[in-house]
Amino acid sequence: MSESDAFKPDPEHVEIHFFYQKWLPMWTIYRPTTTDYPGKWLARMFFTLPESKPTSVLIVGDSLEEVRARLPPGLFNLNRDENDDPVIEETWI
């Protein structure tokens, strides 16, 4: 079994994501250089409607693969935009 097979979406994050579907939630993954979680990969759920707003819903992991594996299923990776803050790895919607 590979390392990514060991991680599964957290049922709580899946439930929260789909409960707030009308606010078009998206997840931004941050590189392990943030000041609040140094050395950890972090995904934060944002609401995008009616305006972009961060939530307190977080996924914290030791690797990018772990955080990706724990995201709710069915999301699409928007990849990194050249104008993103350097700490942002990618966004999923």
TAQUI-V255602 format. One record per run of one state. SS is the DSSP state (H for helix, E for strand, C for the rest). FROM is the first residue (numbers start at 1). LEN is the number of residues. If there is no record, write none. Layout:
ss=SS from=FROM len=LEN
ss=SS from=FROM len=LEN
//
This chain:
ss=C from=1 len=3
ss=H from=4 len=3
ss=C from=7 len=4
ss=H from=11 len=9
ss=C from=20 len=1
ss=H from=21 len=3
ss=C from=24 len=1
ss=E from=25 len=6
ss=C from=31 len=10
ss=E from=41 len=7
ss=C from=48 len=5
ss=E from=53 len=9
ss=C from=62 len=2
ss=H from=64 len=7
ss=C from=71 len=6
ss=E from=77 len=1
ss=C from=78 len=10
ss=E from=88 len=5
ss=C from=93 len=1
//
